[in-house]
């Protein structure tokens, strides 16, 4: 009987990967043949998220994974990212401790939402973030003391960080005041600051902050643009290649000529169009910026000024608008100067652009 030829394993993996928007089909793929099992399991168990508001659901999900991993220990190697929340209808402390202590062998990314962690949960979070395989950390926290302690034990292998410090449910005014620097600074490649309060600003600017910004390549700074002008970011301004800003009318003007490596500038102007024009005017002919992404809509009073200001730039980067195509089609007729340069593009809005760019847990 003639044997049927098998696809190369790399092709099988690639084909199954196309089902990322239909994960319910992966278990069916695992039943197709022996050669499909590994590829399907790699997708099924790649992300383990315990982020529901129902702690009981998370408890059952964890118990089910323990059952699977006991019967098939090889499944553990597929787990690359986990997400845990202890807020609202929280899971039990016992389950949280068990997840943090579990021997994941190839864990790459962690997403922790710790709004009001209990004292016994802080060492567990430290243990989880100290894994030597870890590269990506997304942390949401509302307790200053817990936030500071967790980062003090974070693995030096981490390169991509998303920090959201929330004051929800707490009135703490605790400030960051360490007595000594961490043993191994965390040298970052990307940093996403979803929000910056005084507490987080103290931490970022302090000489003993465990994060090293000297090699940053991708930064999302929101409206706290003045942080980029601080002495802590002196080296980073020479290395940043991708930058996302959400300026306010009162934001300090940013000198883009001080970012010699910048290639992609993404902005959400809101009501700060004048800030955008003044900041863009600092671009020099030696700039390496190849794309300016506008994550916003132009109103009818903005078209003419936008067209005039951006057509005067000493370079000709692609101007990409993240918006619905029908609106883009009608808008470009109001931008004759830029349209004549053939530099206008349209793209779908991507709320998880930073995560997709850096591989952060979503």
KACORMO-V62189 format. One record per pair of residues at least 24 apart in sequence whose C-alpha atoms are under 6 Angstrom apart, sorted by sequence separation. I is the first residue (numbers start at 1). J is the second residue. D is the distance in whole Angstrom. If there is no record, write none. Layout:
[[I | J | D] [I | J | D]]
This chain:
[[100 | 124 | 6] [126 | 150 | 5] [130 | 154 | 5] [134 | 158 | 6] [135 | 159 | 5] [136 | 160 | 5] [137 | 161 | 5] [138 | 162 | 5] [139 | 163 | 5] [140 | 164 | 5] [141 | 165 | 5] [142 | 166 | 5] [175 | 199 | 6] [186 | 210 | 6] [216 | 240 | 6] [217 | 241 | 5] [218 | 242 | 5] [219 | 243 | 5] [220 | 244 | 5] [221 | 245 | 6] [222 | 246 | 5] [223 | 247 | 5] [248 | 272 | 5] [319 | 343 | 6] [320 | 344 | 6] [108 | 133 | 6] [109 | 134 | 6] [129 | 154 | 5] [130 | 155 | 4] [136 | 161 | 6] [140 | 165 | 6] [141 | 166 | 6] [142 | 167 | 5] [185 | 210 | 5] [186 | 211 | 5] [187 | 212 | 5] [188 | 213 | 6] [254 | 279 | 6] [263 | 288 | 5] [264 | 289 | 6] [318 | 343 | 5] [319 | 344 | 5] [320 | 345 | 5] [321 | 346 | 5] [322 | 347 | 5] [323 | 348 | 6] [13 | 39 | 5] [80 | 106 | 6] [81 | 107 | 6] [107 | 133 | 6] [108 | 134 | 4] [115 | 141 | 5] [185 | 211 | 6] [186 | 212 | 6] [189 | 215 | 6] [190 | 216 | 6] [253 | 279 | 6] [256 | 282 | 6] [257 | 283 | 6] [263 | 289 | 4] [266 | 292 | 6] [291 | 317 | 5] [293 | 319 | 6] [320 | 346 | 5] [322 | 348 | 5] [323 | 349 | 6] [80 | 107 | 4] [81 | 108 | 6] [83 | 110 | 6] [85 | 112 | 6] [97 | 124 | 6] [107 | 134 | 6] [108 | 135 | 5] [109 | 136 | 4] [110 | 137 | 5] [111 | 138 | 5] [112 | 139 | 5] [113 | 140 | 5] [114 | 141 | 5] [115 | 142 | 5] [126 | 153 | 6] [176 | 203 | 6] [181 | 208 | 5] [185 | 212 | 6] [189 | 216 | 4] [190 | 217 | 6] [192 | 219 | 6] [255 | 282 | 6] [256 | 283 | 6] [262 | 289 | 6] [263 | 290 | 5] [264 | 291 | 5] [265 | 292 | 5] [266 | 293 | 4] [267 | 294 | 5] [268 | 295 | 5] [290 | 317 | 4] [291 | 318 | 5] [292 | 319 | 5] [293 | 320 | 5] [294 | 321 | 5] [295 | 322 | 5] [311 | 338 | 6] [322 | 349 | 5] [77 | 105 | 6] [80 | 108 | 5] [81 | 109 | 5] [82 | 110 | 5] [83 | 111 | 4] [84 | 112 | 5] [85 | 113 | 4] [86 | 114 | 5] [87 | 115 | 6] [100 | 128 | 5] [109 | 137 | 6] [111 | 139 | 6] [156 | 184 | 6] [160 | 188 | 6] [182 | 210 | 6] [188 | 216 | 6] [189 | 217 | 5] [190 | 218 | 5] [191 | 219 | 5] [192 | 220 | 5] [193 | 221 | 5] [264 | 292 | 6] [267 | 295 | 6] [268 | 296 | 6] [293 | 321 | 6] [307 | 335 | 5] [77 | 106 | 6] [81 | 110 | 6] [83 | 112 | 6] [159 | 188 | 4] [160 | 189 | 6] [162 | 191 | 6] [190 | 219 | 6] [285 | 314 | 5] [156 | 186 | 5] [159 | 189 | 5] [160 | 190 | 5] [161 | 191 | 5] [162 | 192 | 5] [163 | 193 | 5] [164 | 194 | 5] [285 | 315 | 6] [164 | 195 | 6] [46 | 78 | 5] [45 | 78 | 6] [46 | 79 | 4] [49 | 82 | 5] [50 | 83 | 6] [51 | 84 | 5] [45 | 79 | 5] [46 | 80 | 5] [47 | 81 | 5] [48 | 82 | 5] [49 | 83 | 4] [50 | 84 | 5] [51 | 85 | 5] [55 | 89 | 5] [47 | 82 | 6] [53 | 88 | 6] [54 | 89 | 5] [55 | 90 | 5] [42 | 78 | 5] [53 | 89 | 5] [55 | 91 | 4] [136 | 360 | 6]]
